[in-house]
Amino acid sequence: MILAQTIVTYIYYIITAIIGITLLKKFFKREKRQGLVYDLVYAYCLVPFILRLLQIK
């Protein structure tokens, strides 16, 4: 049971990292929608990934 939980945790971190990196790449390569509101939306989407990376719940 502990092995399954560890595997699921690692898979979760991998998926979180992939989505977080994708969001960061798109954040810096934006040509359209460069306003402050879109910066806030990207930040709001990235915060959970950063917290999970730092293992803060």
Secondary structure by P-SEA (a helix, b strand, c coil): caaaaaaaaaaaaaaaaaaaaaaaaaaaaccccccaaaaaaaaaaaaaaaaaaaccc
